[in-house]
């Protein structure tokens, strides 16, 4: 039985940032809204709809009672350009084949109720009141994820998980709300957390030279005989641009969710639910989903790769493709050295952290202090006329996928009530059903090579009902030829979007 999830590809009660606009469905003449992409009106988007759409476009005549370019057929205007054409058919074909597509409307799902015209919040600029609890939360997720997956490659996205949980917390009350506020923001209340997160999400997605997309959505099971509270929905729309979709939770809807995730992660995360999950999916009352996609080209590109040995966590050596070059930003503490490499536009950076020789990577991660780490990465050491040096850094190309269920972790971090069927209080969502979080699923993926880095995360929250100083002219070497920790950070705040560890190199 699925447990309510709060996740980062976590399926979260709500999804945050950069959401696909709610589609406007045409009326079928009987007062019923038609599902976008459903040509024959059987409430499922499949190949039959594509065949009929192509026939419609080719003939421009009445086909099975539908007239070409008739206003009642405008639910087939998938690119929202005011007409039905081969572009719509080609897009529907890509959608059915599981390819990423970009439309102004959401295929296959019907928005719940009327479009909500809600002005986006301006938010509150990042300061220590937000950055410190954010870093604490992110490092705790990373440490616990690494502890559950000792000696394995790990990658989490704090911003994805926090956003998904915040959307969910906007429907919590009582002890459940108090616990979630403490875990997410320390002394901050939800109104403060919403303001900070909204500003942070919107600012980082406004980058000019790198791509950072954040998307959120709420999926509500149409089998439920109750509605969600308008205040809850409007809050998540205002701060996280999260539309609500009402759909029967069946195999078709599950595929719809998977396609939404794949589209918003540019194909890096292809699905969150497997076919075998259908019985579990059907039991859910709601999914809140957040996706995060990042792509950045290096500001200073690597010209080529070369072969060198990487010693994995078990002491085994493997010849892999390495990247190497001179870097400007350097880190040094008693326990590690590292470097920072900017992406194009200098809005985001890759940070590599190499534990001292002989350090156990698992013990190193367990001992990382969030406050010290944020202070260190926010103030890299740079060359000066009095202290000239060159950082020669090298690291392997790598790619990795990671998945983790966070229910137990988040409960231990201080929010057990949200997962308890008896004590969870999400009365801010509805008074007509007793909801709780069944599970929080987080999935991530990354690929780093000589051109740059692509990374993605999804968090799904599933809910159910109750049933040192260097010498001048010195060359400093940071050779990441053994297990290391890394981050992708926002240069404006030094806050990490992703935190990971490489214990073995995968390049296939």
Secondary structure, DSSP 8 states (H G I E B T S, - for coil): -------TTEE-SS--SS--------B-SSS-B--TT-SSSSS--SHHHHHHHHHHHHH-S-BTTB-TT-GGGGGG-TT-SSS--HHHHHHHHHHHTT-----SS-TT-EESSS-------------HHHHHHHHHHHHHHHHHHHHHTTTS-EEE-HHHHHHHHHHHHTT--HHHHHHHHHHHHTT--HHHHHHHHHHHHHHHTT-SSSEEEEEEEEEEETTSSS---HHHHHHHHHHH--EEEEE--SHHHHHHHHHHHHHHTTTSS--SS-GGGHHHHHH-SEEEEEEEEEEEEBSS-----EEEEEE-TTS-EEEEEEEEEEESEEEE-SSEEEEEEEBTTSSEEEEEEEE-TT--HHHHHHT--HHHHHHHHHS-B--BTTB-EEEEEEEE-EEEEEEEE-HHHHHHHT-GGGG-TTT---TTT-SSS-EEEEEEEEEEEEEE-SSEEEEEEEEEEEEEE------TTEEEEEEE-B-EEEEEEETTTTEEEEEEEESS----
